[in-house]
Amino acid sequence: MDVMKYPVLMTTDLQLPVFIRGKVRDTYNLGSHLLIVATDRISAFDVVLPNGIPLKGHVLNRLSSFWFRRLADIVPNHMTEAIDNVHSLDSYVVMVERRYAYPSYLRGRSMVVKKVKRLPVECVVRGYLAGSAWEEYKKKGKIGGKAMPSDLQESQQLPEPIFTPTTKAEEGHDEPVTKDYLMKIFGVRIAKDLEEKSLALYQTAQEYALTRGIIIADTKFEFGIDNGKVMLIDEALTPDSSRFWDAAKYQAGKPQESFDKQPVRDWLIAAGWNRMPPAPMLPADVIEATAKRYIAAYEKLTNREMAILE
């Protein structure tokens, strides 16, 4: 697939009330529902870059849709409909005239979701020792404040998956929080649900992913409350929210290649960027390499080719 031939969607301008614009997604208010559009924007070190990644929004939206359907028996999710036909939006949109022409780019990169109360926490589950967990372990011998065996290697599988929640920062970095913090903020029942559901989602997804040749080293989930019950929201198990490794190339004791934006991070570091906006323009080869990693993750996990809806 020649990924560079596809146009990049950096922003949206629908004739609908804006609910929120995030680093990657633009969300519109449909009343009792929301329309979430995954753009091709990409961020690194908490800064949105001037370049987008072709087809990235399609990967994020379709992979989330795939996992929402596959994991619905563990915990309900907010997805009502993945938009393959823009005219299906007519049944949700009541505040604009039916003559409104929805842009074709919504197909494949957007979904209608139920509007629920979002919980301000990111539920991180780690199955392997990598990233910030590896840094904490090297310094303190702990992960998420929990003491670990003294002989673990980088990228090694942990004795069991660990729940390490963080704050959900609107800007800047997320900060680790404790289970006691969750109980204080949300109550014992919901805090327990967040941990149990997160671990169950990870375990089930990890077991499936291994059959497709991918290791899910770690991931993060977000939840909301619907009629007093926990509901999975936002995205699920995408290259933006997870660390995917090629199982065939896996070897503990060293860093692993990920199906994510690592080429972008590597280039920005090598370029000497100070991690403050504005970020530099990415070269074409880095954009292409990153797009191919996202698409590879989608195709391996779903066993489907990335076909663009015209």
N, C-alpha and C positions, 0 to 999 in steps of 0.2 A: 504493500500500500504506500503510495506517494503522499505522505502526511502533509507535506508542505504545500500541496495544491489546495488545501481546504482553508476557507477564510477563518479568521480568528475573531471570536466574539468577546470584546472587552467590556461592553456595558449594554444595558437594555434601556428602552424608553417606551414602555407600554402605557396605554391610556387607562391605567388602573392606579389606585392609591398605593403608594410605596409603603411597605411595612418596615423593611430594613434592608440596607445594602451592606453586605459583609465583604470580607476580603475576596471571596470567590463567588458567592451567590447573591443574586438580587431577588428579594422576596416581596410579593405584592399581596395586598389585602383583598380577599374575596368575600369578606363577611365572616361566616362560620368556618371558612377554609382559607388557606394560603396557597399562592402559586409560587413555587420555588424554581428559579431558573439558574442552572449551573453555567456560569460563563467560562471562558478559557483563561481567565486571569490566574496568575500564579504568584505566590508570595514566598519570600525567603527571609529568614531572620526577622520576621514580623513586619516586613515591608513588601507592599505590592509592587511587582516589577512592571516596567513599561511594556514589555513584550508579553504576549499570551502564548499558550501552547496549543497548537491545533488539535481539536477533538478532545481536549481534556475534559470539558464540560460534559460531553457525551459519556465518557468513561465514568465520571463521578456519578452522574444521574442513573445510568443504566446498571452500574454495579450495585449502587444502593438499592435500586428497585429489585434486583436479583436477590440480594440478601434479605431485604424486608419480606419478600415472599417465602424464602427458604426458612427463615427463623421465626416466623409468626407464631408457631406453636409454643415457643419459649416465652415470648413477651409480645403483646400487641404493639403495632407501630402506627405512626401517623399517616402513612401513605394511603390515599384514597384512589388515585389513578395516576399512572405514568402516561404522559401526553405523547401519544403516537399520531393522533389526529387532532389538529388544533380546534376543529369545530366542536369537539367534546367539551371545550371550555364554556360553551354557551349555557350548559346546565348549571354551572357554578357562578357565572358572572351575571349579576342582575343590575349592576349600577352603570353599565354602559349600553349604548344602543347595539342591537344585534347586528347592525351593518358594520360594526368594527371589524376590520380585517386583522386577525392575529398573525404576527410574523411567522414565516415558515420555520425560522430557526428554533422555535419552541419545541418542535418535534424531536424527540430523543434526548433532549437536554433539560426537560422540565417535568415537574410533577405537582399535582394538587394534593395537599395534605390537610389533615384536620388541625384546626387551631387549638392548641392546648397550652397550659402554663408550663413554661420551660424552667427546669431546675438549674440554678447557676453553678453547675459542677461538671467536670469532665471525668468520666469513669474510665480510668486507664487500667488495662489488664496487660501484664507482662508474662510471657512464657519463656523468654530467652533474655540473656543478659546483654543489653545493648543500649546505646544512646546515653541519656542522662542517668539511667540505672547503673550502667557500667562505671560512669564517673563517680557516682555516689559510693558504689561498692569499693572502688580502688581507694577512696579516701577514708571511708568509715567502716567498710566491711558489712554494710547494711544496704537494703533496698526498701525505699519507702519507710525508712526508720526501723525496719525489721532486720535483726541480726541474721546473717547467712553463713553457710559453711565457708571456711577460710581458703579453700583451694579451687574456687570457681574460675573459669577462663572467660575471656571476652567471647560473646556470642553463644556461650554454652546454654543448653536447655536447663531451666531452673527445676529443682525438685518437684515443684508444682506451681501452677500459675499464681501470680500475686496481684492483688487489687491495690492500686496506688492512685487514689483520686487526687485531683487538683482543682483549683479554682478555675472558673471560666472567665478569663480576663477579656474585657472589651478591647483593651489596648495593652501592648507589652506582653510579658511572659506570664504563663499560668504558674501558680505556686502550689506546692504539695500541701495537702490537708490530711488530717487523721480521721479515723472512723468515728472517734468521739466528736469531732467537729461536725460530721454529717449527722450524727444523732441529735446534737444540740440544735442544728439548723432545721432539719427536716423531720425529726422524731425517729424513734427506734424502729418502727415498722418500715418506713420508707427507706431509711438508711440500710437496713438489712436487705430489703428488696433490691436496692441499687447494687450492692455487692454480689448477692446471689445471682441476679439476672445477668450482670456483666460477666461473671465467671462462666455461667452456663452458655451464654452467647459465644464467648471466646472458645470454649472447649469444643462446642459443636462445629463452629466455623473452622477451627484449626484441624479437626479430624477430617472434615470434608476437603479442605484445601490441600492437605497432604496427598489425597487421592488424585489431585490435579497437579502435583509436583511443586506446590508452593508451601513454604513455611510462613505462618503468621507469627512473627517474633513478638509483636505487641500491637495493641490497638486501643482506640478510645471510643467510648460511646457517650451519647447525650440522651437524657430522658426528660420527659415532661409528666405532668399529672393530668389525668382525664378521669373525672368522676371519682377522685380519690385514689386512683390506681396508677401505677407506673407505666409509662408508654415510651417506647423507643422512638426518638425523633432525629432530625437533622440528617446526617448521612450514616452509612454503616459499612465498615470494612472496605474502604477505598484506599488507593495509594496516598491520598492526602491525610487519612486518619489512621493508617496502619503501616507497619514495617513488613513488607513482603520480601522473602528471600527465595531463591531458586533452590529447591531441595536437592537437586542433582549436584549442585556446586557447593553445598553447605559443608563447612569445616570449622569446628570450634577452635578458638584460640586466636582468631584474627577477625577484622571487620568483614562484613559480607556485602556484596552488591545488592542493592534494593531496587524493586520495581517502583521507583518514585522519582522525585525531583533531585536526586543526588548529583546528576551532571550539572544542574544549575548551581547548587551549593558549592560544588568543587570549583567551578569556573569563577564564581564570585570571590571565593577565598583566594584563588590564584591571582585574580585581577587586583587584589589589594583593596577591595571596597571596604569602607569603614562601617558598613551596616547601618548607615543613616540615610534617609531619603534625601535626594532622589537616587534610586538605584540605576546602575548603568544598563545600557541596551545589551541584550544577549545576542551572541553570534548565531547564525543560522544552524551551524552544526550542533550546538548545544540544544537549541529548540527542537531540532529533529530527533536527537538522541533521547530527549526527555519524553517527547510525544510517543515514541516507539515503546518506551518502557511502560507508560500508562496503558497503551493499547495491548501490550503483551500480557499485562496483569489481567485485564478484562478478558481477553481471549482464553487464557489458560484456566482461569477460575470458572468461567461460564461455559467453556467448550463451544463458543460461538465466535464466528468472525465478526469483526467490527464493520457493520454495514450502515452507511449513512442514509437516513430517510430523506428522500428528495421531496 
